[in-house]
């Protein structure tokens, strides 16, 4: 297996570059990421099409990762409830080392092949659930163990990695391999690899939520009203949809609790 994620950077003597050169070259490398992701859209589609009916039957989507990959999974999972108004147990992020690893590296946690299934067990996974392993290298034992055990239990499995022909890809039903090439700083997969992973996670969950009816037109009609900015955003949606003044839109939003409730109430009236 060729490890693109560990290959030497195309650039050298970085410390001798000016700030302008560093920024421009990082941006140049970043501009290639979307091309790598675009190449695997048919496989991302297959993953979404498989997960969708499972969630509609009450299944859940688990992201499992270590380090940067684990943090990206938790980030995406944590943003789904406030953005789309779904319960916080629909998309769940699991990271090697537990919650402390979100902010601080936990030594050797990613090497525990059996650790992920122990972490998943408290959620009582069933055949309706999905596990997506996230590992830039495609070789993280914690993640490989997760998908192996999940597959044995009848769960649908996929992965997001940035090398091809990896042990992780071989272990899952559908591998998503975004080959972004060497990092600007050799081996720093928080850069291009992390960006590719974040793009794919965005694509998967956003598409799922739209197909689950959590978006109307192009608006987040079920978002949680957790701060003034979101109340203002929701009020604007209602104002535009119903053709009323902003003050009245905000009053109705706070009265009914969501953009969807207001629109459904007054569209039926």
C-alpha positions in Angstrom: 0.0 0.0 0.0 1.3 3.5 -0.9 0.7 5.9 1.9 -0.2 9.2 0.2 -0.9 10.7 3.6 2.7 10.1 4.7 4.3 11.0 1.4 6.8 13.8 1.4 5.4 17.3 0.7 5.8 18.7 -2.8 7.3 21.7 -1.0 10.6 22.0 0.9 12.4 24.6 3.0 9.1 25.8 4.3 10.8 27.9 7.0 12.5 29.9 4.3 9.2 30.9 2.6 7.6 34.3 3.2 4.2 34.5 4.9 2.7 35.3 1.5 4.3 32.2 -0.1 3.2 29.9 2.7 -0.4 31.1 2.5 -0.5 31.0 -1.3 1.0 27.5 -1.4 -1.3 26.1 1.3 -4.3 27.5 -0.6 -3.0 26.0 -3.8 -2.9 22.6 -2.2 -6.3 23.1 -0.6 -7.8 23.9 -4.0 -7.2 20.3 -5.1 -9.3 18.7 -2.3 -12.7 19.2 -3.9 -11.5 17.5 -7.1 -10.6 14.4 -5.1 -14.0 14.4 -3.3 -15.9 15.0 -6.6 -14.4 11.8 -8.0 -16.2 9.7 -5.4 -19.6 11.2 -5.4 -21.2 8.0 -6.9 -19.9 6.1 -3.8 -21.0 8.9 -1.4 -24.5 8.6 -3.1 -24.5 4.8 -2.4 -23.7 5.4 1.2 -26.5 8.0 1.6 -29.0 5.9 -0.2 -28.2 3.0 2.1 -28.3 5.0 5.3 -31.5 6.9 4.5 -34.1 4.0 4.9 -32.3 2.8 7.9 -32.7 6.1 9.7 -36.3 6.3 8.6 -36.8 3.0 10.4 -35.2 4.4 13.6 -31.6 3.6 12.9 -28.7 5.8 13.8 -25.5 6.9 12.2 -22.3 6.5 14.2 -19.0 8.2 13.2 -15.9 6.5 14.7 -12.5 8.0 14.6 -9.3 8.9 16.4 -7.5 12.2 16.7 -8.4 14.8 14.0 -10.7 12.3 12.3 -12.6 11.6 15.5 -12.9 15.3 16.2 -14.4 15.9 12.8 -17.0 13.2 13.3 -18.0 14.7 16.6 -18.1 18.2 15.2 -20.5 17.1 12.4 -22.6 15.0 14.7 -22.9 17.8 17.3 -24.1 20.3 14.7 -27.0 18.2 13.4 -29.5 18.7 16.3 -29.4 22.5 16.4 -29.3 22.8 12.6 -32.0 20.4 11.7 -34.0 19.9 14.9 -33.5 16.2 15.2 -32.7 14.4 18.5 -29.1 14.1 19.5 -29.1 10.3 19.2 -29.6 10.2 15.4 -26.0 11.1 14.4 -23.4 10.2 17.1 -19.7 10.8 17.1 -17.3 8.4 18.9 -13.6 9.2 19.4 -10.8 7.0 20.7 -10.0 8.1 24.3 -13.5 9.5 25.0 -14.6 13.1 25.4 -11.2 14.1 26.9 -9.6 13.3 23.5 -11.7 16.0 21.8 -9.3 18.6 23.3 -6.2 16.6 24.3 -4.5 13.6 22.7 -5.0 10.4 24.6 -1.9 8.2 24.2 -2.4 4.7 22.6 -6.2 5.0 22.6 -6.2 4.7 18.8 -4.3 1.4 19.0 -7.0 -0.4 20.9 -8.7 -2.7 18.4 -11.5 -3.6 20.7 -12.0 -0.2 22.3 -14.5 1.2 19.7 -17.0 -1.6 20.1 -16.9 -1.2 23.9 -17.6 2.5 23.3 -20.4 1.7 20.9 -21.9 -1.0 23.1 -23.5 1.5 25.6 -25.7 2.7 22.7 -27.0 -0.8 22.1 -26.4 -0.9 18.4 -28.8 -2.8 16.1 -28.9 -3.9 12.5 -30.7 -0.7 11.6 -27.6 1.3 12.5 -24.7 2.5 10.4 -21.0 2.8 11.4 -18.7 5.1 9.3 -15.1 4.8 10.3 -13.0 7.9 9.7 -9.2 7.6 9.4 -7.0 9.5 7.0 -4.4 6.8 6.9 -7.0 3.9 6.6 -5.0 2.0 9.1 -6.1 3.1 12.6 -6.7 -0.1 14.7 -9.5 1.5 16.8 -11.5 2.4 13.7 -10.8 -0.9 11.9 -12.0 -2.8 15.0 -15.2 -0.7 15.1 -16.2 -1.5 11.5 -15.2 -5.2 11.8 -17.3 -5.7 14.9 -20.2 -3.7 13.4 -20.2 -5.7 10.3 -20.3 -9.0 12.3 -23.4 -7.7 14.0 -25.1 -6.9 10.8 -24.7 -3.1 10.7 -24.0 -1.2 7.4 -20.4 0.0 7.4 -18.5 2.6 5.4 -15.3 4.6 5.8 -13.7 7.9 4.9 -10.0 7.7 4.3 -7.3 9.4 2.1 -5.3 6.4 1.0 -6.4 3.5 -1.2 -6.2 -0.2 -0.7 -6.1 0.2 3.1 -7.1 -2.3 5.8 -10.0 0.0 6.7 -11.4 0.1 3.2 -11.1 -3.6 2.9 -13.2 -4.1 6.1 -16.3 -2.0 5.1 -19.2 -2.4 2.8 -18.5 0.9 1.0 -15.1 2.7 1.2 -14.9 6.4 0.5 -11.3 7.1 -0.5 -10.6 10.7 -1.2 -7.0 10.7 -2.5 -5.8 14.2 -1.9 -2.1 13.5 -2.1 0.8 14.6 0.1 0.1 17.2 2.7 1.8 20.7 2.6 3.5 19.8 5.9 4.5 16.2 5.4 2.1 13.9 7.3 -0.1 16.7 8.7 -3.4 15.1 7.9 -5.3 17.8 9.7 -4.8 19.8 6.5 -6.0 18.5 3.1 -7.1 15.1 4.5 -9.1 16.7 7.2 -10.7 19.1 4.8 -11.7 16.3 2.5 -13.2 14.4 5.4 -15.2 17.4 6.6 -16.5 18.0 3.0 -17.7 14.4 2.8 -19.3 14.5 6.3 -21.1 17.7 5.3 -22.4 16.0 2.1 -23.6 12.9 3.9 -25.5 14.5 6.8 -26.9 17.5 4.9 -28.3 15.3 2.1 -29.8 12.9 4.7 -31.5 15.7 6.6 -32.9 17.2 3.4 -34.3 13.9 2.3 -35.7 13.4 5.7 -37.7 16.6 5.2 -35.7 18.8 7.6 -35.3 21.5 5.0 -38.1 23.5 3.2 -37.0 25.2 0.0 -33.5 26.0 1.1 -34.2 26.9 4.7 -33.5 25.2 8.0 -37.1 25.3 9.2 -36.5 23.0 12.2 -33.4 24.7 13.6 -33.3 25.2 17.4 -33.7 28.8 18.5 -30.8 28.8 20.9 -29.6 32.3 20.5 -30.6 35.8 19.2 -28.9 35.2 15.8 -31.0 32.1 15.1 -34.2 33.8 16.3 -33.4 36.6 13.9 -32.7 34.2 11.1 -35.9 32.3 11.7 -37.9 35.5 11.9 -36.5 36.5 8.5 -37.5 33.2 7.0 -41.1 33.7 8.3 -41.2 37.3 7.1 -40.2 36.3 3.6 -42.5 33.2 3.5 -45.6 34.9 4.8 -45.0 38.5 3.7 -45.3 40.0 7.1 -43.3 42.5 9.1 -40.2 41.4 11.0 -41.6 42.2 14.4 -44.7 40.1 13.8 -42.6 37.3 12.4 -40.5 37.2 15.5 -43.6 37.2 17.8 -45.0 34.2 15.9 -41.7 32.4 15.9 -41.3 32.7 19.7 -45.0 31.7 20.2 -44.9 28.6 18.1 -41.3 27.6 18.7 -40.1 26.8 15.1 -40.2 28.2 11.6 -42.0 25.0 10.4 -44.8 25.4 13.0 -45.4 29.0 12.0 -45.4 28.3 8.3 -47.6 25.2 8.6 -50.1 27.0 10.8 -50.6 30.0 8.6 -50.3 28.3 5.2 -53.2 26.1 6.3 -55.2 29.0 7.6 
